[in-house]
Amino acid sequence: MKPYVICHMLGSVDGRIKQNIWGFKDHHKYFEETAEKIQADAWLVGRVTMQEFSSKQTYSLTHETTAIPKEDFVAKQPAKTYAVVIDPSGKCFWDTNMVSTEHVIEVLTEKVSSAYLAHLQSKNVSYVFGGKQELNLELVLQKLYKLFNIQVLRIDGGGHVNGSFLEAGLLDEFSLVLAPVADGTIGSPTVFEAEEGYGNRKATHFTIKSVERIYDDFLWIRYQVVKDNTTSR
Ligand SMILES: NC(=O)c1ccc[n+]([C@@H]2O[C@H](COP(=O)([O-])OP(=O)(O)OC[C@H]3O[C@@H](n4cnc5c(N)ncnc54)[C@H](OP(=O)(O)O)[C@@H]3O)[C@@H](O)[C@H]2O)c1
């Protein structure tokens, strides 16, 4: 069993997601107020995005730590909603095990050191292993379901993490808040960053679940992912 997965993003008309030059005064609300309307047990982000929420301190790891087995760690703590980060090499550091009201779960590979695991345990941050060197995202979803009872998961970006789940065929819905701006920055991350060039992959198709005009000139489009892409339109 695995969670139902909804990817939620704020994008420009050209699919860019960094808002540096968009010039909105209250730019967080366009993403957050819509995200809050999607009922989910957890949100998940990539390591780059999570570093906006994790510790700003530099932690020096104690390398003489005794070896800690590479086994999943479910912290004893009261929260029932979660903030999950895809952090294969263990680059996020934590002062606390919470982001807002959500308990932090680190998704790691076995590349991480015992010293890093000791840091997570010292902060009572939960972690799961998703592979030895590379992540198996389907396995990750199964663990989130089984160990934390996460039945609905919202993936909140950035583009690389979205692209990984898209490529693995693990998205059920895509929720796009389309901002009325053209960005045009070459090289800036887009909503889905899956692969360089055109491989053998086929684009993912969607059908529309709902469309709503919000904040005057924004559109909130909710799409269902077409799982069997063989049907021609
Ligand atoms: N507009 C919006 O709605 C929105 C939402 C969220 C974020 N953002 C913006 O997006 C930007 C960040 O996006 P991003 O695409 O650069 O980064 P990201 O997706 O947040 O993080 C990418 C990192 O996550 C890890 N990762 C993701 N998928 C993986 C996989 N399948 N296997 C192993 N590791 C994986 C890797 O970490 P390592 O490098 O450590 O290996 C990778 O470099 C930020 O500027 C943020 O503000 C915008």
The ligand as a Tripos MOL2 file, in Angstrom:
@<TRIPOS>MOLECULE
LIG
   48    52     1     0     0
SMALL
NO_CHARGES

@<TRIPOS>ATOM
      1 N1          6.7130   27.8770   -6.8500 N.am      1 LIG1
      2 C1          6.5440   26.8540   -6.0340 C.2       1 LIG1
      3 O1          5.4090   26.3860   -5.8290 O.2       1 LIG1
      4 C2          7.7420   26.2420   -5.3570 C.ar      1 LIG1
      5 C3          7.5580   25.1630   -4.4770 C.ar      1 LIG1
      6 C4          8.6860   24.5740   -3.9030 C.ar      1 LIG1
      7 C5          9.9540   25.0610   -4.1820 C.ar      1 LIG1
      8 N2         10.0890   26.1220   -5.0050 N.ar      1 LIG1
      9 C6         11.4350   26.6370   -5.3470 C.3       1 LIG1
     10 O2         12.1150   25.6280   -6.0780 O.3       1 LIG1
     11 C7         13.5200   25.7870   -5.8890 C.3       1 LIG1
     12 C8         14.1660   24.4370   -5.5990 C.3       1 LIG1
     13 O3         13.8160   23.5100   -6.6120 O.3       1 LIG1
     14 P1         14.8680   22.4560   -7.1510 P.3       1 LIG1
     15 O4         14.2110   21.7220   -8.2520 O.co2     1 LIG1
     16 O5         16.1430   23.1670   -7.4310 O.co2     1 LIG1
     17 O6         15.1760   21.5140   -5.8740 O.3       1 LIG1
     18 P2         14.3150   20.4720   -5.0020 P.3       1 LIG1
     19 O7         13.4460   19.6320   -5.8660 O.co2     1 LIG1
     20 O8         13.7090   21.1840   -3.8450 O.co2     1 LIG1
     21 O9         15.5000   19.5730   -4.4020 O.3       1 LIG1
     22 C9         16.3040   18.8240   -5.2900 C.3       1 LIG1
     23 C10        17.1870   17.9120   -4.4870 C.3       1 LIG1
     24 O10        16.4160   16.9110   -3.8230 O.3       1 LIG1
     25 C11        17.1030   15.6660   -3.8920 C.3       1 LIG1
     26 N3         16.3450   14.7780   -4.7840 N.ar      1 LIG1
     27 C12        15.1990   15.0550   -5.4620 C.ar      1 LIG1
     28 N4         14.7790   13.9540   -6.1390 N.ar      1 LIG1
     29 C13        15.6530   12.9710   -5.8780 C.ar      1 LIG1
     30 C14        15.7710   11.6110   -6.2650 C.ar      1 LIG1
     31 N5         14.8710   11.0110   -7.0650 N.pl3     1 LIG1
     32 N6         16.8340   10.9030   -5.8340 N.ar      1 LIG1
     33 C15        17.7540   11.4780   -5.0470 C.ar      1 LIG1
     34 N7         17.6880   12.7700   -4.6300 N.ar      1 LIG1
     35 C16        16.6550   13.4940   -5.0310 C.ar      1 LIG1
     36 C17        18.4900   15.9700   -4.4310 C.3       1 LIG1
     37 O11        19.2640   16.3430   -3.2980 O.3       1 LIG1
     38 P3         20.8910   16.3410   -3.2760 P.3       1 LIG1
     39 O12        21.2970   17.4720   -4.1640 O.co2     1 LIG1
     40 O13        21.2310   16.5710   -1.8560 O.co2     1 LIG1
     41 O14        21.3280   15.0010   -3.8140 O.co2     1 LIG1
     42 C18        18.1910   17.1530   -5.3370 C.3       1 LIG1
     43 O15        19.2840   17.9590   -5.6660 O.3       1 LIG1
     44 C19        13.6830   26.7460   -4.7200 C.3       1 LIG1
     45 O16        14.0620   28.0010   -5.2350 O.3       1 LIG1
     46 C20        12.2950   26.8520   -4.1200 C.3       1 LIG1
     47 O17        12.0370   28.0940   -3.5340 O.3       1 LIG1
     48 C21         9.0140   26.7080   -5.6160 C.ar      1 LIG1
@<TRIPOS>BOND
     1     1     2 1
     2     2     3 2
     3     2     4 1
     4     4     5 ar
     5     4    48 ar
     6     5     6 ar
     7     6     7 ar
     8     7     8 ar
     9     8     9 1
    10     8    48 ar
    11     9    10 1
    12     9    46 1
    13    10    11 1
    14    11    12 1
    15    11    44 1
    16    12    13 1
    17    13    14 1
    18    14    15 2
    19    14    16 1
    20    14    17 1
    21    17    18 1
    22    18    19 2
    23    18    20 1
    24    18    21 1
    25    21    22 1
    26    22    23 1
    27    23    24 1
    28    23    42 1
    29    24    25 1
    30    25    26 1
    31    25    36 1
    32    26    27 ar
    33    26    35 ar
    34    27    28 ar
    35    28    29 ar
    36    29    30 ar
    37    29    35 ar
    38    30    31 1
    39    30    32 ar
    40    32    33 ar
    41    33    34 ar
    42    34    35 ar
    43    36    37 1
    44    36    42 1
    45    37    38 1
    46    38    39 2
    47    38    40 1
    48    38    41 1
    49    42    43 1
    50    44    45 1
    51    44    46 1
    52    46    47 1
@<TRIPOS>SUBSTRUCTURE
     1 LIG1         1 GROUP 0 **** ****
